[in-house]
Amino acid sequence: MASRLLVESCLGLIEDHIKANIEAALIDIRTDRADAIVNTELPKSYYRYAGVESYRCPMVMIVADTIDFQKERGANHINAVIRTKVAVVVEDKNLLLLNIKAWRYQAALDKILDQTAITSLDGKLKIVPIIRNATFSPEFTTEAQGLDPAMKSFQKEVILEIDVQHYEGF
């Protein structure tokens, strides 16, 4: 009997899917908005845990909160929902541009993740992320004590709360 894939493999599929599709989604948004008012570069780092203290922006975090095995369905395979958060942190020196950048990354992630069937290469796992909502943090400054105020920049985080339908052993 094969081992269960569960959260580890689910988060890996989400990360790989974002990495494979984020560039095209960001290009589509820039084209659709018909401007290059903000730089929507590719994420510089990805983490599968919260509480990251040192990172370069833009940064993506993918974290699982809970797993509901939905036993009441009586399935003879894993038919679960994994509550997941995908967050992106962006940075800019201008507050308006910072907000525009956050909105665009949120739109790109929504496009590539929401209700998209993602299957592992070996076909043992299928997931379907369903975005429930997005939360935007207040802007916060990265100004360190003693630094020249001209070096100050701002950061903002957008968090997508996602119910990931998780199917394995089907």
Buried (B, 14 or more C-beta within 10 A) or exposed (E): EEEEBBBEBBBBBBBBBBEEBBBEBBEBBBEEBEEEBBEBEEBEBBBBEEEEEEBEBBBBBBBBEEBEBBEEEEBEEBBBBBBBBBBBBBBBEEEEBBBBBBBBBBBBBBBBBBEEEBEBEEEBBBBBBBBEEBEEEEBEEEEEEEEEEEEEEBBBBBBBBBBBBBBBBE
